[in-house]
């Protein structure tokens, strides 16, 4: 067991140095071995396989941002589980009930936003696909071929 301050942090320092060396080696090898192709296609921004058309100021649905914020919120709340796991043995049953209440409140919030439809940000497409299989469903005016002509 390490006793001095430098002995305690030496493994962390060694791991950080090794991580930097591996990252530098991988970047260096990619630079040395990789192809360098300069053309018009390589110079355009990559948009997840979609051709970049229009301006960068297009509007997105608010539900997209709600889902992103809720993801961050639940992700941050999950971080609170780590300190609890560290002190669980010391606090015993008290820690269990405290975390039980915490998880129940998080799940209550999750089910609330689920029932409100915040997570259904592609609901219109889902309704369209579901109605396509239902032969008795009447098409919406936007689905009718030649509507508005």
BALOZA-801727 format. One record per residue (C-alpha): residue in three letters; y, x, z. Coordinates in steps of 0.1 Angstrom, whole numbers, padded with zeros to 4 digits, always signed. Example, Ala and Ser with C-alpha at 12.3 -4.5 7.8 and 13.67 -1.06 7.14 Angstrom:
2
ala-0045+0123+0078/ser-0011+0137+0071/
***
This chain:
149
unk+0000+0000+0000/unk+0034+0015-0010/unk+0056+0022+0020/unk+0089+0035+0006/unk+0115+0016-0015/unk+0109+0037-0047/unk+0072+0033-0044/unk+0075-0005-0043/unk+0096-0008-0074/unk+0079+0019-0095/unk+0054-0005-0111/unk+0082-0028-0122/unk+0102+0001-0136/unk+0071+0014-0154/unk+0064-0021-0169/unk+0100-0024-0181/unk+0099+0010-0197/unk+0066+0003-0214/unk+0079-0031-0226/unk+0109-0015-0242/unk+0088+0012-0258/unk+0064-0013-0273/unk+0092-0035-0286/unk+0110-0005-0301/unk+0078+0007-0317/unk+0071-0027-0332/unk+0107-0030-0346/unk+0106+0006-0359/unk+0072+0001-0376/unk+0084-0031-0392/unk+0115-0012-0405/unk+0094+0017-0419/unk+0065-0002-0433/unk+0081-0035-0443/unk+0093-0045-0477/unk+0130-0046-0485/unk+0135-0073-0511/unk+0171-0083-0519/unk+0176-0114-0539/unk+0194-0147-0538/unk+0166-0166-0521/unk+0163-0140-0492/unk+0201-0142-0486/unk+0203-0179-0480/unk+0199-0192-0444/unk+0164-0204-0434/unk+0164-0241-0423/unk+0128-0247-0413/unk+0116-0250-0449/unk+0144-0274-0459/unk+0168-0264-0486/unk+0202-0260-0471/unk+0224-0286-0487/unk+0256-0302-0475/unk+0278-0290-0448/unk+0270-0278-0413/unk+0289-0307-0398/unk+0263-0334-0404/unk+0258-0359-0376/unk+0226-0362-0356/unk+0213-0391-0336/unk+0224-0391-0300/unk+0187-0397-0291/unk+0179-0362-0304/unk+0203-0347-0279/unk+0191-0370-0251/unk+0155-0358-0256/unk+0168-0322-0256/unk+0187-0327-0223/unk+0158-0345-0207/unk+0135-0316-0217/unk+0158-0291-0200/unk+0161-0314-0169/unk+0124-0316-0165/unk+0119-0280-0172/unk+0144-0270-0145/unk+0127-0294-0121/unk+0094-0278-0128/unk+0108-0244-0116/unk+0111-0259-0081/unk+0073-0260-0080/unk+0070-0222-0078/unk+0088-0216-0045/unk+0069-0245-0031/unk+0036-0230-0041/unk+0046-0197-0024/unk+0053-0213+0010/unk+0027-0240+0008/unk+0003-0224+0033/unk+0030-0218+0059/unk+0043-0254+0058/unk+0009-0271+0054/unk+0009-0309+0053/unk+0047-0311+0055/unk+0050-0292+0022/unk+0024-0314+0006/unk+0043-0347+0015/unk+0076-0332+0005/unk+0063-0322-0029/unk+0045-0355-0033/unk+0078-0373-0028/unk+0095-0349-0052/unk+0069-0354-0079/unk+0069-0392-0074/unk+0107-0393-0079/unk+0104-0371-0111/unk+0076-0394-0124/unk+0097-0425-0116/unk+0126-0410-0137/unk+0102-0401-0165/unk+0087-0436-0166/unk+0122-0451-0165/unk+0134-0431-0195/unk+0101-0438-0213/unk+0105-0476-0208/unk+0142-0474-0219/unk+0131-0459-0252/unk+0149-0426-0249/unk+0118-0407-0260/unk+0114-0429-0291/unk+0139-0411-0312/unk+0118-0417-0344/unk+0111-0454-0336/unk+0124-0467-0369/unk+0100-0445-0389/unk+0072-0456-0366/unk+0080-0493-0372/unk+0082-0487-0409/unk+0047-0471-0410/unk+0032-0497-0387/unk+0046-0525-0409/unk+0032-0508-0440/unk-0003-0514-0427/unk+0004-0550-0418/unk+0000-0571-0449/unk+0016-0602-0433/unk+0048-0583-0423/unk+0079-0593-0441/unk+0098-0562-0454/unk+0132-0555-0440/unk+0161-0556-0465/unk+0163-0518-0466/unk+0126-0516-0475/unk+0128-0541-0504/unk+0126-0525-0538/unk+0157-0532-0558/unk+0176-0546-0528/unk+0213-0545-0533/unk+0212-0544-0571/
***
